[in-house]
Amino acid sequence: MMDLRGRLSVNTKQILLSGESAGGMMVQALLCQSRIIPKLITAAVDMLGGLGKDYALGPACKQSPPVAFFKIHGVKDPFITWNKDILVDGVNFISAIGGAQLRAAHNGCQPNQAGPWYTDSTGQMTCKELCRYTPGAKRVKVCGMNDVAHDTDHPWPGFVYQQAWKFFNDVLASRSAVSAAAARVERGGA
């Protein structure tokens, strides 16, 4: 990834990371273990992935840098559950909500700084912004797809990818707006 910038025309302000299921677990592992990846990427999305509790609370994740993060998960997922930790094949997994809360903590957010639960504009998900009231913190959003298990074809094919892309675009737009405001201030404008 480091040498891609020299070989390709890459906008380094728009490097995005996402993964589905085991790929979502890899996203979480890269955010925890790598000291380089979180500094290179603009945002990350974990779709239906999980995070082992011992790993998440162990030394690999202790110093994980802040990164904008979106966790999208099926509320009826029997493998990595939405709102309670679970033992799967001898591994204790943190709930989907718990994994997002850990990412929010890495971003400097406290539980009392989260926004309320809300139904998204599609009516298919219940969501929460976990860093809503933390000025300057990188965004962390968690959404549970209603009546969905461990499945990317519901509520309709492509839904999770549409939601990931929407999150990425929102983060990029927000980042552009902040950069434009900073440039105006530097020029002496308001």
Secondary structure by P-SEA (a helix, b strand, c coil): cccccccccccccbbbbbcccaaaaaaaaaacccccccccccbbbbccbbbbccccccccccccccccbbbbbbcccccccccbbbbccccccccaaaaaaaaaaaacccccccccccccccccccccccccccccccbbbbbbcccccccccccccaaaaaaaaaaaaaaaaaaaaaaaaaaaaaaccc
